[in-house]
Structures are given as structure tokens and as C-alpha cells.
Amino acid sequence: MESNTIKFKAAPDNNAEMKQILSEVYAALNEKGYNPINQIVGYLLSEDPTYITNYNGARSLICKIDRDELLQELVKHYLFH
């Protein structure tokens, strides 16, 4: 039985879509008076979509993003930009 580590990379189109969705979710949370960073972090840590408001469809938008890919991109951005 062979055990190989699988290396994956998010597609560039996916990154642009993730950024757009994250921006829209941020804006919706901000408009409703929430602290967007705290709410998004809460969602990412818990995978509980109730951290994200339904306002402007933000909750359904955030659920379209693969959390693992988003976390990977956030860490890469933090380290390399």
C-alpha cells in the first residue's frame, strides 16, 4: 500500500472568485454593523455559517468557497506579500 502526499494548487480563476466573494461578504458584514474580520475568522475556524449574515446573500456566497483553499491562499498572502 503506497501513501503519497498530494500537492494541490488553486486555479487562478478560483483565486479571483474567492477574492470577489470575500470582498462582498466583508462589505455585507460591515454594512450590518458587525466586525467583518472577527465574523469571517469565526466562520473559518468553526465552519458555522451563522457567523455570516444573510444580508445581501453573504452567507450563501461564503459557502461557495472551499474553506481549505481559502485558508491556504490567506496564509500564502500573509507570508509572501
Phi and psi restraints in degrees (range 20) as a CNS / XPLOR table:
assign (resid 1 and name C) (resid 2 and name N)
       (resid 2 and name CA) (resid 2 and name C) 1.0 -96.7 20.0 2
assign (resid 2 and name N) (resid 2 and name CA)
       (resid 2 and name C) (resid 3 and name N) 1.0 138.3 20.0 2
assign (resid 2 and name C) (resid 3 and name N)
       (resid 3 and name CA) (resid 3 and name C) 1.0 -122.3 20.0 2
assign (resid 3 and name N) (resid 3 and name CA)
       (resid 3 and name C) (resid 4 and name N) 1.0 107.2 20.0 2
assign (resid 3 and name C) (resid 4 and name N)
       (resid 4 and name CA) (resid 4 and name C) 1.0 -110.1 20.0 2
assign (resid 4 and name N) (resid 4 and name CA)
       (resid 4 and name C) (resid 5 and name N) 1.0 143.7 20.0 2
assign (resid 4 and name C) (resid 5 and name N)
       (resid 5 and name CA) (resid 5 and name C) 1.0 -80.8 20.0 2
assign (resid 5 and name N) (resid 5 and name CA)
       (resid 5 and name C) (resid 6 and name N) 1.0 131.5 20.0 2
assign (resid 5 and name C) (resid 6 and name N)
       (resid 6 and name CA) (resid 6 and name C) 1.0 -97.4 20.0 2
assign (resid 6 and name N) (resid 6 and name CA)
       (resid 6 and name C) (resid 7 and name N) 1.0 127.3 20.0 2
assign (resid 6 and name C) (resid 7 and name N)
       (resid 7 and name CA) (resid 7 and name C) 1.0 -103.3 20.0 2
assign (resid 7 and name N) (resid 7 and name CA)
       (resid 7 and name C) (resid 8 and name N) 1.0 129.3 20.0 2
assign (resid 7 and name C) (resid 8 and name N)
       (resid 8 and name CA) (resid 8 and name C) 1.0 -129.4 20.0 2
assign (resid 8 and name N) (resid 8 and name CA)
       (resid 8 and name C) (resid 9 and name N) 1.0 157.1 20.0 2
assign (resid 8 and name C) (resid 9 and name N)
       (resid 9 and name CA) (resid 9 and name C) 1.0 -138.6 20.0 2
assign (resid 9 and name N) (resid 9 and name CA)
       (resid 9 and name C) (resid 10 and name N) 1.0 133.0 20.0 2
assign (resid 9 and name C) (resid 10 and name N)
       (resid 10 and name CA) (resid 10 and name C) 1.0 -69.3 20.0 2
assign (resid 10 and name N) (resid 10 and name CA)
       (resid 10 and name C) (resid 11 and name N) 1.0 141.3 20.0 2
assign (resid 10 and name C) (resid 11 and name N)
       (resid 11 and name CA) (resid 11 and name C) 1.0 -69.5 20.0 2
assign (resid 11 and name N) (resid 11 and name CA)
       (resid 11 and name C) (resid 12 and name N) 1.0 146.7 20.0 2
assign (resid 11 and name C) (resid 12 and name N)
       (resid 12 and name CA) (resid 12 and name C) 1.0 -55.4 20.0 2
assign (resid 12 and name N) (resid 12 and name CA)
       (resid 12 and name C) (resid 13 and name N) 1.0 -39.0 20.0 2
assign (resid 12 and name C) (resid 13 and name N)
       (resid 13 and name CA) (resid 13 and name C) 1.0 -61.5 20.0 2
assign (resid 13 and name N) (resid 13 and name CA)
       (resid 13 and name C) (resid 14 and name N) 1.0 -37.3 20.0 2
assign (resid 13 and name C) (resid 14 and name N)
       (resid 14 and name CA) (resid 14 and name C) 1.0 -62.5 20.0 2
assign (resid 14 and name N) (resid 14 and name CA)
       (resid 14 and name C) (resid 15 and name N) 1.0 -39.5 20.0 2
assign (resid 14 and name C) (resid 15 and name N)
       (resid 15 and name CA) (resid 15 and name C) 1.0 -63.6 20.0 2
assign (resid 15 and name N) (resid 15 and name CA)
       (resid 15 and name C) (resid 16 and name N) 1.0 -42.9 20.0 2
assign (resid 15 and name C) (resid 16 and name N)
       (resid 16 and name CA) (resid 16 and name C) 1.0 -65.0 20.0 2
assign (resid 16 and name N) (resid 16 and name CA)
       (resid 16 and name C) (resid 17 and name N) 1.0 -40.2 20.0 2
assign (resid 16 and name C) (resid 17 and name N)
       (resid 17 and name CA) (resid 17 and name C) 1.0 -66.5 20.0 2
assign (resid 17 and name N) (resid 17 and name CA)
       (resid 17 and name C) (resid 18 and name N) 1.0 -41.9 20.0 2
assign (resid 17 and name C) (resid 18 and name N)
       (resid 18 and name CA) (resid 18 and name C) 1.0 -61.1 20.0 2
assign (resid 18 and name N) (resid 18 and name CA)
       (resid 18 and name C) (resid 19 and name N) 1.0 -43.1 20.0 2
assign (resid 18 and name C) (resid 19 and name N)
       (resid 19 and name CA) (resid 19 and name C) 1.0 -63.1 20.0 2
assign (resid 19 and name N) (resid 19 and name CA)
       (resid 19 and name C) (resid 20 and name N) 1.0 -42.5 20.0 2
assign (resid 19 and name C) (resid 20 and name N)
       (resid 20 and name CA) (resid 20 and name C) 1.0 -63.6 20.0 2
assign (resid 20 and name N) (resid 20 and name CA)
       (resid 20 and name C) (resid 21 and name N) 1.0 -46.5 20.0 2
assign (resid 20 and name C) (resid 21 and name N)
       (resid 21 and name CA) (resid 21 and name C) 1.0 -63.4 20.0 2
assign (resid 21 and name N) (resid 21 and name CA)
       (resid 21 and name C) (resid 22 and name N) 1.0 -45.9 20.0 2
assign (resid 21 and name C) (resid 22 and name N)
       (resid 22 and name CA) (resid 22 and name C) 1.0 -61.9 20.0 2
assign (resid 22 and name N) (resid 22 and name CA)
       (resid 22 and name C) (resid 23 and name N) 1.0 -38.4 20.0 2
assign (resid 22 and name C) (resid 23 and name N)
       (resid 23 and name CA) (resid 23 and name C) 1.0 -64.5 20.0 2
assign (resid 23 and name N) (resid 23 and name CA)
       (resid 23 and name C) (resid 24 and name N) 1.0 -42.2 20.0 2
assign (resid 23 and name C) (resid 24 and name N)
       (resid 24 and name CA) (resid 24 and name C) 1.0 -67.5 20.0 2
assign (resid 24 and name N) (resid 24 and name CA)
       (resid 24 and name C) (resid 25 and name N) 1.0 -40.2 20.0 2
assign (resid 24 and name C) (resid 25 and name N)
       (resid 25 and name CA) (resid 25 and name C) 1.0 -64.7 20.0 2
assign (resid 25 and name N) (resid 25 and name CA)
       (resid 25 and name C) (resid 26 and name N) 1.0 -44.1 20.0 2
assign (resid 25 and name C) (resid 26 and name N)
       (resid 26 and name CA) (resid 26 and name C) 1.0 -56.8 20.0 2
assign (resid 26 and name N) (resid 26 and name CA)
       (resid 26 and name C) (resid 27 and name N) 1.0 -47.8 20.0 2
assign (resid 26 and name C) (resid 27 and name N)
       (resid 27 and name CA) (resid 27 and name C) 1.0 -61.8 20.0 2
assign (resid 27 and name N) (resid 27 and name CA)
       (resid 27 and name C) (resid 28 and name N) 1.0 -43.2 20.0 2
assign (resid 27 and name C) (resid 28 and name N)
       (resid 28 and name CA) (resid 28 and name C) 1.0 -63.0 20.0 2
assign (resid 28 and name N) (resid 28 and name CA)
       (resid 28 and name C) (resid 29 and name N) 1.0 -44.4 20.0 2
assign (resid 28 and name C) (resid 29 and name N)
       (resid 29 and name CA) (resid 29 and name C) 1.0 -63.4 20.0 2
assign (resid 29 and name N) (resid 29 and name CA)
       (resid 29 and name C) (resid 30 and name N) 1.0 -42.1 20.0 2
assign (resid 29 and name C) (resid 30 and name N)
       (resid 30 and name CA) (resid 30 and name C) 1.0 -63.1 20.0 2
assign (resid 30 and name N) (resid 30 and name CA)
       (resid 30 and name C) (resid 31 and name N) 1.0 -44.5 20.0 2
assign (resid 30 and name C) (resid 31 and name N)
       (resid 31 and name CA) (resid 31 and name C) 1.0 -61.7 20.0 2
assign (resid 31 and name N) (resid 31 and name CA)
       (resid 31 and name C) (resid 32 and name N) 1.0 -33.6 20.0 2
assign (resid 31 and name C) (resid 32 and name N)
       (resid 32 and name CA) (resid 32 and name C) 1.0 -83.9 20.0 2
assign (resid 32 and name N) (resid 32 and name CA)
       (resid 32 and name C) (resid 33 and name N) 1.0 -0.6 20.0 2
assign (resid 32 and name C) (resid 33 and name N)
       (resid 33 and name CA) (resid 33 and name C) 1.0 89.3 20.0 2
assign (resid 33 and name N) (resid 33 and name CA)
       (resid 33 and name C) (resid 34 and name N) 1.0 10.6 20.0 2
assign (resid 33 and name C) (resid 34 and name N)
       (resid 34 and name CA) (resid 34 and name C) 1.0 -85.9 20.0 2
assign (resid 34 and name N) (resid 34 and name CA)
       (resid 34 and name C) (resid 35 and name N) 1.0 163.3 20.0 2
assign (resid 34 and name C) (resid 35 and name N)
       (resid 35 and name CA) (resid 35 and name C) 1.0 -85.7 20.0 2
assign (resid 35 and name N) (resid 35 and name CA)
       (resid 35 and name C) (resid 36 and name N) 1.0 103.6 20.0 2
assign (resid 35 and name C) (resid 36 and name N)
       (resid 36 and name CA) (resid 36 and name C) 1.0 -58.8 20.0 2
assign (resid 36 and name N) (resid 36 and name CA)
       (resid 36 and name C) (resid 37 and name N) 1.0 -39.8 20.0 2
assign (resid 36 and name C) (resid 37 and name N)
       (resid 37 and name CA) (resid 37 and name C) 1.0 -63.3 20.0 2
assign (resid 37 and name N) (resid 37 and name CA)
       (resid 37 and name C) (resid 38 and name N) 1.0 -48.9 20.0 2
assign (resid 37 and name C) (resid 38 and name N)
       (resid 38 and name CA) (resid 38 and name C) 1.0 -60.7 20.0 2
assign (resid 38 and name N) (resid 38 and name CA)
       (resid 38 and name C) (resid 39 and name N) 1.0 -40.7 20.0 2
assign (resid 38 and name C) (resid 39 and name N)
       (resid 39 and name CA) (resid 39 and name C) 1.0 -68.0 20.0 2
assign (resid 39 and name N) (resid 39 and name CA)
       (resid 39 and name C) (resid 40 and name N) 1.0 -42.6 20.0 2
assign (resid 39 and name C) (resid 40 and name N)
       (resid 40 and name CA) (resid 40 and name C) 1.0 -67.0 20.0 2
assign (resid 40 and name N) (resid 40 and name CA)
       (resid 40 and name C) (resid 41 and name N) 1.0 -41.8 20.0 2
assign (resid 40 and name C) (resid 41 and name N)
       (resid 41 and name CA) (resid 41 and name C) 1.0 -62.2 20.0 2
assign (resid 41 and name N) (resid 41 and name CA)
       (resid 41 and name C) (resid 42 and name N) 1.0 -43.4 20.0 2
assign (resid 41 and name C) (resid 42 and name N)
       (resid 42 and name CA) (resid 42 and name C) 1.0 -56.9 20.0 2
assign (resid 42 and name N) (resid 42 and name CA)
       (resid 42 and name C) (resid 43 and name N) 1.0 -43.7 20.0 2
assign (resid 42 and name C) (resid 43 and name N)
       (resid 43 and name CA) (resid 43 and name C) 1.0 -63.3 20.0 2
assign (resid 43 and name N) (resid 43 and name CA)
       (resid 43 and name C) (resid 44 and name N) 1.0 -46.6 20.0 2
assign (resid 43 and name C) (resid 44 and name N)
       (resid 44 and name CA) (resid 44 and name C) 1.0 -63.2 20.0 2
assign (resid 44 and name N) (resid 44 and name CA)
       (resid 44 and name C) (resid 45 and name N) 1.0 -38.2 20.0 2
assign (resid 44 and name C) (resid 45 and name N)
       (resid 45 and name CA) (resid 45 and name C) 1.0 -74.1 20.0 2
assign (resid 45 and name N) (resid 45 and name CA)
       (resid 45 and name C) (resid 46 and name N) 1.0 -36.7 20.0 2
assign (resid 45 and name C) (resid 46 and name N)
       (resid 46 and name CA) (resid 46 and name C) 1.0 -102.5 20.0 2
assign (resid 46 and name N) (resid 46 and name CA)
       (resid 46 and name C) (resid 47 and name N) 1.0 -20.2 20.0 2
assign (resid 46 and name C) (resid 47 and name N)
       (resid 47 and name CA) (resid 47 and name C) 1.0 61.8 20.0 2
assign (resid 47 and name N) (resid 47 and name CA)
       (resid 47 and name C) (resid 48 and name N) 1.0 21.9 20.0 2
assign (resid 47 and name C) (resid 48 and name N)
       (resid 48 and name CA) (resid 48 and name C) 1.0 -93.1 20.0 2
assign (resid 48 and name N) (resid 48 and name CA)
       (resid 48 and name C) (resid 49 and name N) 1.0 108.1 20.0 2
assign (resid 48 and name C) (resid 49 and name N)
       (resid 49 and name CA) (resid 49 and name C) 1.0 -66.3 20.0 2
assign (resid 49 and name N) (resid 49 and name CA)
       (resid 49 and name C) (resid 50 and name N) 1.0 -12.4 20.0 2
assign (resid 49 and name C) (resid 50 and name N)
       (resid 50 and name CA) (resid 50 and name C) 1.0 -70.2 20.0 2
assign (resid 50 and name N) (resid 50 and name CA)
       (resid 50 and name C) (resid 51 and name N) 1.0 -9.1 20.0 2
assign (resid 50 and name C) (resid 51 and name N)
       (resid 51 and name CA) (resid 51 and name C) 1.0 -67.9 20.0 2
assign (resid 51 and name N) (resid 51 and name CA)
       (resid 51 and name C) (resid 52 and name N) 1.0 -20.3 20.0 2
assign (resid 51 and name C) (resid 52 and name N)
       (resid 52 and name CA) (resid 52 and name C) 1.0 -107.5 20.0 2
assign (resid 52 and name N) (resid 52 and name CA)
       (resid 52 and name C) (resid 53 and name N) 1.0 130.9 20.0 2
assign (resid 52 and name C) (resid 53 and name N)
       (resid 53 and name CA) (resid 53 and name C) 1.0 -65.7 20.0 2
assign (resid 53 and name N) (resid 53 and name CA)
       (resid 53 and name C) (resid 54 and name N) 1.0 153.3 20.0 2
assign (resid 53 and name C) (resid 54 and name N)
       (resid 54 and name CA) (resid 54 and name C) 1.0 -78.9 20.0 2
assign (resid 54 and name N) (resid 54 and name CA)
       (resid 54 and name C) (resid 55 and name N) 1.0 -13.9 20.0 2
assign (resid 54 and name C) (resid 55 and name N)
       (resid 55 and name CA) (resid 55 and name C) 1.0 -52.6 20.0 2
assign (resid 55 and name N) (resid 55 and name CA)
       (resid 55 and name C) (resid 56 and name N) 1.0 131.3 20.0 2
assign (resid 55 and name C) (resid 56 and name N)
       (resid 56 and name CA) (resid 56 and name C) 1.0 56.7 20.0 2
assign (resid 56 and name N) (resid 56 and name CA)
       (resid 56 and name C) (resid 57 and name N) 1.0 24.1 20.0 2
assign (resid 56 and name C) (resid 57 and name N)
       (resid 57 and name CA) (resid 57 and name C) 1.0 72.0 20.0 2
assign (resid 57 and name N) (resid 57 and name CA)
       (resid 57 and name C) (resid 58 and name N) 1.0 19.6 20.0 2
assign (resid 57 and name C) (resid 58 and name N)
       (resid 58 and name CA) (resid 58 and name C) 1.0 -61.1 20.0 2
assign (resid 58 and name N) (resid 58 and name CA)
       (resid 58 and name C) (resid 59 and name N) 1.0 -39.2 20.0 2
assign (resid 58 and name C) (resid 59 and name N)
       (resid 59 and name CA) (resid 59 and name C) 1.0 -65.0 20.0 2
assign (resid 59 and name N) (resid 59 and name CA)
       (resid 59 and name C) (resid 60 and name N) 1.0 -43.6 20.0 2
assign (resid 59 and name C) (resid 60 and name N)
       (resid 60 and name CA) (resid 60 and name C) 1.0 -69.0 20.0 2
assign (resid 60 and name N) (resid 60 and name CA)
       (resid 60 and name C) (resid 61 and name N) 1.0 -31.6 20.0 2
assign (resid 60 and name C) (resid 61 and name N)
       (resid 61 and name CA) (resid 61 and name C) 1.0 -64.7 20.0 2
assign (resid 61 and name N) (resid 61 and name CA)
       (resid 61 and name C) (resid 62 and name N) 1.0 -49.3 20.0 2
assign (resid 61 and name C) (resid 62 and name N)
       (resid 62 and name CA) (resid 62 and name C) 1.0 -62.6 20.0 2
assign (resid 62 and name N) (resid 62 and name CA)
       (resid 62 and name C) (resid 63 and name N) 1.0 -29.7 20.0 2
assign (resid 62 and name C) (resid 63 and name N)
       (resid 63 and name CA) (resid 63 and name C) 1.0 -72.9 20.0 2
assign (resid 63 and name N) (resid 63 and name CA)
       (resid 63 and name C) (resid 64 and name N) 1.0 -12.3 20.0 2
assign (resid 63 and name C) (resid 64 and name N)
       (resid 64 and name CA) (resid 64 and name C) 1.0 -78.8 20.0 2
assign (resid 64 and name N) (resid 64 and name CA)
       (resid 64 and name C) (resid 65 and name N) 1.0 -17.3 20.0 2
assign (resid 64 and name C) (resid 65 and name N)
       (resid 65 and name CA) (resid 65 and name C) 1.0 -90.4 20.0 2
assign (resid 65 and name N) (resid 65 and name CA)
       (resid 65 and name C) (resid 66 and name N) 1.0 133.6 20.0 2
assign (resid 65 and name C) (resid 66 and name N)
       (resid 66 and name CA) (resid 66 and name C) 1.0 -72.1 20.0 2
assign (resid 66 and name N) (resid 66 and name CA)
       (resid 66 and name C) (resid 67 and name N) 1.0 118.2 20.0 2
assign (resid 66 and name C) (resid 67 and name N)
       (resid 67 and name CA) (resid 67 and name C) 1.0 -58.7 20.0 2
assign (resid 67 and name N) (resid 67 and name CA)
       (resid 67 and name C) (resid 68 and name N) 1.0 -40.9 20.0 2
assign (resid 67 and name C) (resid 68 and name N)
       (resid 68 and name CA) (resid 68 and name C) 1.0 -62.5 20.0 2
assign (resid 68 and name N) (resid 68 and name CA)
       (resid 68 and name C) (resid 69 and name N) 1.0 -43.5 20.0 2
assign (resid 68 and name C) (resid 69 and name N)
       (resid 69 and name CA) (resid 69 and name C) 1.0 -64.8 20.0 2
assign (resid 69 and name N) (resid 69 and name CA)
       (resid 69 and name C) (resid 70 and name N) 1.0 -41.2 20.0 2
assign (resid 69 and name C) (resid 70 and name N)
       (resid 70 and name CA) (resid 70 and name C) 1.0 -63.7 20.0 2
assign (resid 70 and name N) (resid 70 and name CA)
       (resid 70 and name C) (resid 71 and name N) 1.0 -45.0 20.0 2
assign (resid 70 and name C) (resid 71 and name N)
       (resid 71 and name CA) (resid 71 and name C) 1.0 -61.6 20.0 2
assign (resid 71 and name N) (resid 71 and name CA)
       (resid 71 and name C) (resid 72 and name N) 1.0 -41.2 20.0 2
assign (resid 71 and name C) (resid 72 and name N)
       (resid 72 and name CA) (resid 72 and name C) 1.0 -60.3 20.0 2
assign (resid 72 and name N) (resid 72 and name CA)
       (resid 72 and name C) (resid 73 and name N) 1.0 -46.4 20.0 2
assign (resid 72 and name C) (resid 73 and name N)
       (resid 73 and name CA) (resid 73 and name C) 1.0 -66.1 20.0 2
assign (resid 73 and name N) (resid 73 and name CA)
       (resid 73 and name C) (resid 74 and name N) 1.0 -38.7 20.0 2
assign (resid 73 and name C) (resid 74 and name N)
       (resid 74 and name CA) (resid 74 and name C) 1.0 -63.6 20.0 2
assign (resid 74 and name N) (resid 74 and name CA)
       (resid 74 and name C) (resid 75 and name N) 1.0 -42.9 20.0 2
assign (resid 74 and name C) (resid 75 and name N)
       (resid 75 and name CA) (resid 75 and name C) 1.0 -66.4 20.0 2
assign (resid 75 and name N) (resid 75 and name CA)
       (resid 75 and name C) (resid 76 and name N) 1.0 -44.1 20.0 2
assign (resid 75 and name C) (resid 76 and name N)
       (resid 76 and name CA) (resid 76 and name C) 1.0 -60.9 20.0 2
assign (resid 76 and name N) (resid 76 and name CA)
       (resid 76 and name C) (resid 77 and name N) 1.0 -43.9 20.0 2
assign (resid 76 and name C) (resid 77 and name N)
       (resid 77 and name CA) (resid 77 and name C) 1.0 -63.0 20.0 2
assign (resid 77 and name N) (resid 77 and name CA)
       (resid 77 and name C) (resid 78 and name N) 1.0 -42.6 20.0 2
assign (resid 77 and name C) (resid 78 and name N)
       (resid 78 and name CA) (resid 78 and name C) 1.0 -62.6 20.0 2
assign (resid 78 and name N) (resid 78 and name CA)
       (resid 78 and name C) (resid 79 and name N) 1.0 -41.2 20.0 2
assign (resid 78 and name C) (resid 79 and name N)
       (resid 79 and name CA) (resid 79 and name C) 1.0 -78.5 20.0 2
assign (resid 79 and name N) (resid 79 and name CA)
       (resid 79 and name C) (resid 80 and name N) 1.0 -32.6 20.0 2
assign (resid 79 and name C) (resid 80 and name N)
       (resid 80 and name CA) (resid 80 and name C) 1.0 -113.0 20.0 2
assign (resid 80 and name N) (resid 80 and name CA)
       (resid 80 and name C) (resid 81 and name N) 1.0 1.7 20.0 2
